[in-house]
Amino acid sequence: MLAAAAALMITSVQAQDAAIEDLIRSIAHSQGVLSATQAICDVTPPASDRHRLTNILMKRDGKFMARVLIQVRDQTEVQYKLFGSGPCTQQVVVLMRGSANMLKDDLDELERRLSR
């Protein structure tokens, strides 16, 4: 009985870790798209999202924080290459807004999960 409970607890922790990893990938992608579209449309990005992400990550160890920030940086570079320096069209603006909303939602969820 004790072994079954321990196995269930390990599975739960693994599921939680997997959910956090998925959120991190989503945050990195959203931040990359947001940064690239803001650059195309000549919008100065607010520092608040980056500060919020850093503050949330401080709830974990330094290695975790560094890994996430590297992933965000790498994804931002990928998105800059994909978007290039095209015109600021209505489609780009919609994508920028959608990415900003997704980033906010994912940051809310990451904060909730890491505060447990």
Biotite code that builds the C-alpha atoms (Angstrom):
import biotite.structure as struc

atoms = struc.array([
    struc.Atom([0.000, 0.000, 0.000], chain_id="A", res_id=1, res_name="MET", atom_name="CA", element="C"),
    struc.Atom([2.808, 2.397, 0.904], chain_id="A", res_id=2, res_name="LEU", atom_name="CA", element="C"),
    struc.Atom([4.632, 1.585, -2.346], chain_id="A", res_id=3, res_name="ALA", atom_name="CA", element="C"),
    struc.Atom([1.491, 2.330, -4.359], chain_id="A", res_id=4, res_name="ALA", atom_name="CA", element="C"),
    struc.Atom([1.070, 5.680, -2.631], chain_id="A", res_id=5, res_name="ALA", atom_name="CA", element="C"),
    struc.Atom([4.727, 6.542, -3.263], chain_id="A", res_id=6, res_name="ALA", atom_name="CA", element="C"),
    struc.Atom([4.392, 5.570, -6.938], chain_id="A", res_id=7, res_name="ALA", atom_name="CA", element="C"),
    struc.Atom([1.282, 7.727, -7.265], chain_id="A", res_id=8, res_name="LEU", atom_name="CA", element="C"),
    struc.Atom([3.072, 10.664, -5.661], chain_id="A", res_id=9, res_name="MET", atom_name="CA", element="C"),
    struc.Atom([6.051, 10.277, -8.014], chain_id="A", res_id=10, res_name="ILE", atom_name="CA", element="C"),
    struc.Atom([3.706, 10.125, -11.005], chain_id="A", res_id=11, res_name="THR", atom_name="CA", element="C"),
    struc.Atom([1.961, 13.276, -9.801], chain_id="A", res_id=12, res_name="SER", atom_name="CA", element="C"),
    struc.Atom([5.276, 15.106, -9.419], chain_id="A", res_id=13, res_name="VAL", atom_name="CA", element="C"),
    struc.Atom([6.352, 13.959, -12.884], chain_id="A", res_id=14, res_name="GLN", atom_name="CA", element="C"),
    struc.Atom([3.062, 15.185, -14.353], chain_id="A", res_id=15, res_name="ALA", atom_name="CA", element="C"),
    struc.Atom([3.502, 18.540, -12.610], chain_id="A", res_id=16, res_name="GLN", atom_name="CA", element="C"),
    struc.Atom([7.074, 18.840, -13.938], chain_id="A", res_id=17, res_name="ASP", atom_name="CA", element="C"),
    struc.Atom([5.900, 17.968, -17.462], chain_id="A", res_id=18, res_name="ALA", atom_name="CA", element="C"),
    struc.Atom([3.160, 20.612, -17.266], chain_id="A", res_id=19, res_name="ALA", atom_name="CA", element="C"),
    struc.Atom([5.717, 23.206, -16.148], chain_id="A", res_id=20, res_name="ILE", atom_name="CA", element="C"),
    struc.Atom([8.022, 22.253, -19.038], chain_id="A", res_id=21, res_name="GLU", atom_name="CA", element="C"),
    struc.Atom([5.119, 22.649, -21.494], chain_id="A", res_id=22, res_name="ASP", atom_name="CA", element="C"),
    struc.Atom([4.364, 26.077, -20.043], chain_id="A", res_id=23, res_name="LEU", atom_name="CA", element="C"),
    struc.Atom([7.988, 27.103, -20.373], chain_id="A", res_id=24, res_name="ILE", atom_name="CA", element="C"),
    struc.Atom([8.034, 26.100, -24.051], chain_id="A", res_id=25, res_name="ARG", atom_name="CA", element="C"),
    struc.Atom([4.825, 28.035, -24.626], chain_id="A", res_id=26, res_name="SER", atom_name="CA", element="C"),
    struc.Atom([6.168, 31.091, -22.776], chain_id="A", res_id=27, res_name="ILE", atom_name="CA", element="C"),
    struc.Atom([9.409, 30.993, -24.774], chain_id="A", res_id=28, res_name="ALA", atom_name="CA", element="C"),
    struc.Atom([7.478, 30.768, -28.048], chain_id="A", res_id=29, res_name="HIS", atom_name="CA", element="C"),
    struc.Atom([5.009, 33.519, -27.117], chain_id="A", res_id=30, res_name="SER", atom_name="CA", element="C"),
    struc.Atom([7.804, 35.810, -25.960], chain_id="A", res_id=31, res_name="GLN", atom_name="CA", element="C"),
    struc.Atom([9.710, 35.158, -29.188], chain_id="A", res_id=32, res_name="GLY", atom_name="CA", element="C"),
    struc.Atom([6.716, 35.895, -31.412], chain_id="A", res_id=33, res_name="VAL", atom_name="CA", element="C"),
    struc.Atom([5.830, 38.947, -29.339], chain_id="A", res_id=34, res_name="LEU", atom_name="CA", element="C"),
    struc.Atom([9.365, 40.346, -29.522], chain_id="A", res_id=35, res_name="SER", atom_name="CA", element="C"),
    struc.Atom([9.619, 39.749, -33.270], chain_id="A", res_id=36, res_name="ALA", atom_name="CA", element="C"),
    struc.Atom([6.236, 41.296, -34.058], chain_id="A", res_id=37, res_name="THR", atom_name="CA", element="C"),
    struc.Atom([6.920, 44.270, -31.798], chain_id="A", res_id=38, res_name="GLN", atom_name="CA", element="C"),
    struc.Atom([10.183, 44.861, -33.655], chain_id="A", res_id=39, res_name="ALA", atom_name="CA", element="C"),
    struc.Atom([8.410, 44.726, -37.028], chain_id="A", res_id=40, res_name="ILE", atom_name="CA", element="C"),
    struc.Atom([5.772, 47.212, -35.861], chain_id="A", res_id=41, res_name="CYS", atom_name="CA", element="C"),
    struc.Atom([8.329, 49.418, -34.091], chain_id="A", res_id=42, res_name="ASP", atom_name="CA", element="C"),
    struc.Atom([6.636, 48.925, -30.719], chain_id="A", res_id=43, res_name="VAL", atom_name="CA", element="C"),
    struc.Atom([8.784, 49.322, -27.632], chain_id="A", res_id=44, res_name="THR", atom_name="CA", element="C"),
    struc.Atom([8.197, 46.197, -25.559], chain_id="A", res_id=45, res_name="PRO", atom_name="CA", element="C"),
    struc.Atom([7.281, 46.783, -21.935], chain_id="A", res_id=46, res_name="PRO", atom_name="CA", element="C"),
    struc.Atom([9.819, 45.421, -19.498], chain_id="A", res_id=47, res_name="ALA", atom_name="CA", element="C"),
    struc.Atom([7.030, 44.175, -17.247], chain_id="A", res_id=48, res_name="SER", atom_name="CA", element="C"),
    struc.Atom([6.677, 40.734, -18.895], chain_id="A", res_id=49, res_name="ASP", atom_name="CA", element="C"),
    struc.Atom([10.410, 40.036, -18.679], chain_id="A", res_id=50, res_name="ARG", atom_name="CA", element="C"),
    struc.Atom([10.502, 41.253, -15.064], chain_id="A", res_id=51, res_name="HIS", atom_name="CA", element="C"),
    struc.Atom([7.458, 39.181, -14.208], chain_id="A", res_id=52, res_name="ARG", atom_name="CA", element="C"),
    struc.Atom([8.995, 36.068, -15.746], chain_id="A", res_id=53, res_name="LEU", atom_name="CA", element="C"),
    struc.Atom([12.228, 36.650, -13.824], chain_id="A", res_id=54, res_name="THR", atom_name="CA", element="C"),
    struc.Atom([10.333, 37.157, -10.564], chain_id="A", res_id=55, res_name="ASN", atom_name="CA", element="C"),
    struc.Atom([8.349, 33.965, -11.110], chain_id="A", res_id=56, res_name="ILE", atom_name="CA", element="C"),
    struc.Atom([11.495, 31.990, -11.940], chain_id="A", res_id=57, res_name="LEU", atom_name="CA", element="C"),
    struc.Atom([13.185, 33.168, -8.752], chain_id="A", res_id=58, res_name="MET", atom_name="CA", element="C"),
    struc.Atom([10.906, 30.738, -6.926], chain_id="A", res_id=59, res_name="LYS", atom_name="CA", element="C"),
    struc.Atom([13.133, 27.965, -8.257], chain_id="A", res_id=60, res_name="ARG", atom_name="CA", element="C"),
    struc.Atom([16.896, 27.494, -8.298], chain_id="A", res_id=61, res_name="ASP", atom_name="CA", element="C"),
    struc.Atom([19.367, 29.437, -10.433], chain_id="A", res_id=62, res_name="GLY", atom_name="CA", element="C"),
    struc.Atom([19.936, 26.592, -12.902], chain_id="A", res_id=63, res_name="LYS", atom_name="CA", element="C"),
    struc.Atom([16.221, 26.409, -13.645], chain_id="A", res_id=64, res_name="PHE", atom_name="CA", element="C"),
    struc.Atom([16.049, 30.170, -14.128], chain_id="A", res_id=65, res_name="MET", atom_name="CA", element="C"),
    struc.Atom([19.083, 30.218, -16.434], chain_id="A", res_id=66, res_name="ALA", atom_name="CA", element="C"),
    struc.Atom([17.730, 27.328, -18.508], chain_id="A", res_id=67, res_name="ARG", atom_name="CA", element="C"),
    struc.Atom([14.383, 29.043, -19.009], chain_id="A", res_id=68, res_name="VAL", atom_name="CA", element="C"),
    struc.Atom([15.915, 32.413, -19.901], chain_id="A", res_id=69, res_name="LEU", atom_name="CA", element="C"),
    struc.Atom([18.229, 30.723, -22.417], chain_id="A", res_id=70, res_name="ILE", atom_name="CA", element="C"),
    struc.Atom([15.229, 28.957, -23.944], chain_id="A", res_id=71, res_name="GLN", atom_name="CA", element="C"),
    struc.Atom([13.377, 32.294, -24.214], chain_id="A", res_id=72, res_name="VAL", atom_name="CA", element="C"),
    struc.Atom([16.412, 33.939, -25.818], chain_id="A", res_id=73, res_name="ARG", atom_name="CA", element="C"),
    struc.Atom([16.857, 31.102, -28.307], chain_id="A", res_id=74, res_name="ASP", atom_name="CA", element="C"),
    struc.Atom([13.178, 31.100, -29.263], chain_id="A", res_id=75, res_name="GLN", atom_name="CA", element="C"),
    struc.Atom([13.266, 34.881, -29.704], chain_id="A", res_id=76, res_name="THR", atom_name="CA", element="C"),
    struc.Atom([16.185, 34.534, -32.121], chain_id="A", res_id=77, res_name="GLU", atom_name="CA", element="C"),
    struc.Atom([14.289, 31.856, -34.068], chain_id="A", res_id=78, res_name="VAL", atom_name="CA", element="C"),
    struc.Atom([11.206, 34.059, -34.348], chain_id="A", res_id=79, res_name="GLN", atom_name="CA", element="C"),
    struc.Atom([13.239, 37.077, -35.478], chain_id="A", res_id=80, res_name="TYR", atom_name="CA", element="C"),
    struc.Atom([14.654, 34.942, -38.303], chain_id="A", res_id=81, res_name="LYS", atom_name="CA", element="C"),
    struc.Atom([11.203, 33.635, -39.253], chain_id="A", res_id=82, res_name="LEU", atom_name="CA", element="C"),
    struc.Atom([9.535, 37.040, -39.298], chain_id="A", res_id=83, res_name="PHE", atom_name="CA", element="C"),
    struc.Atom([12.419, 38.964, -40.808], chain_id="A", res_id=84, res_name="GLY", atom_name="CA", element="C"),
    struc.Atom([11.783, 42.647, -41.260], chain_id="A", res_id=85, res_name="SER", atom_name="CA", element="C"),
    struc.Atom([8.480, 42.496, -43.072], chain_id="A", res_id=86, res_name="GLY", atom_name="CA", element="C"),
    struc.Atom([5.830, 45.203, -42.985], chain_id="A", res_id=87, res_name="PRO", atom_name="CA", element="C"),
    struc.Atom([3.615, 45.802, -39.963], chain_id="A", res_id=88, res_name="CYS", atom_name="CA", element="C"),
    struc.Atom([0.372, 44.456, -41.389], chain_id="A", res_id=89, res_name="THR", atom_name="CA", element="C"),
    struc.Atom([-2.948, 43.938, -39.632], chain_id="A", res_id=90, res_name="GLN", atom_name="CA", element="C"),
    struc.Atom([-2.120, 40.228, -39.446], chain_id="A", res_id=91, res_name="GLN", atom_name="CA", element="C"),
    struc.Atom([1.146, 40.982, -37.612], chain_id="A", res_id=92, res_name="VAL", atom_name="CA", element="C"),
    struc.Atom([-0.704, 43.251, -35.161], chain_id="A", res_id=93, res_name="VAL", atom_name="CA", element="C"),
    struc.Atom([-3.274, 40.519, -34.457], chain_id="A", res_id=94, res_name="VAL", atom_name="CA", element="C"),
    struc.Atom([-0.450, 38.027, -33.925], chain_id="A", res_id=95, res_name="LEU", atom_name="CA", element="C"),
    struc.Atom([1.295, 40.463, -31.581], chain_id="A", res_id=96, res_name="MET", atom_name="CA", element="C"),
    struc.Atom([-1.846, 40.911, -29.481], chain_id="A", res_id=97, res_name="ARG", atom_name="CA", element="C"),
    struc.Atom([-2.557, 37.188, -29.412], chain_id="A", res_id=98, res_name="GLY", atom_name="CA", element="C"),
    struc.Atom([0.998, 36.440, -28.312], chain_id="A", res_id=99, res_name="SER", atom_name="CA", element="C"),
    struc.Atom([0.779, 39.071, -25.569], chain_id="A", res_id=100, res_name="ALA", atom_name="CA", element="C"),
    struc.Atom([-2.452, 37.527, -24.259], chain_id="A", res_id=101, res_name="ASN", atom_name="CA", element="C"),
    struc.Atom([-1.063, 33.990, -24.420], chain_id="A", res_id=102, res_name="MET", atom_name="CA", element="C"),
    struc.Atom([2.111, 35.095, -22.645], chain_id="A", res_id=103, res_name="LEU", atom_name="CA", element="C"),
    struc.Atom([0.095, 36.711, -19.850], chain_id="A", res_id=104, res_name="LYS", atom_name="CA", element="C"),
    struc.Atom([-2.069, 33.603, -19.409], chain_id="A", res_id=105, res_name="ASP", atom_name="CA", element="C"),
    struc.Atom([0.947, 31.280, -19.416], chain_id="A", res_id=106, res_name="ASP", atom_name="CA", element="C"),
    struc.Atom([2.797, 33.460, -16.900], chain_id="A", res_id=107, res_name="LEU", atom_name="CA", element="C"),
    struc.Atom([-0.284, 33.388, -14.650], chain_id="A", res_id=108, res_name="ASP", atom_name="CA", element="C"),
    struc.Atom([-0.381, 29.588, -14.873], chain_id="A", res_id=109, res_name="GLU", atom_name="CA", element="C"),
    struc.Atom([3.366, 29.180, -14.306], chain_id="A", res_id=110, res_name="LEU", atom_name="CA", element="C"),
    struc.Atom([3.181, 31.416, -11.257], chain_id="A", res_id=111, res_name="GLU", atom_name="CA", element="C"),
    struc.Atom([0.271, 29.373, -9.913], chain_id="A", res_id=112, res_name="ARG", atom_name="CA", element="C"),
    struc.Atom([2.058, 26.049, -10.466], chain_id="A", res_id=113, res_name="ARG", atom_name="CA", element="C"),
    struc.Atom([5.369, 27.176, -8.969], chain_id="A", res_id=114, res_name="LEU", atom_name="CA", element="C"),
    struc.Atom([3.690, 28.596, -5.869], chain_id="A", res_id=115, res_name="SER", atom_name="CA", element="C"),
    struc.Atom([2.466, 25.139, -4.836], chain_id="A", res_id=116, res_name="ARG", atom_name="CA", element="C"),
])
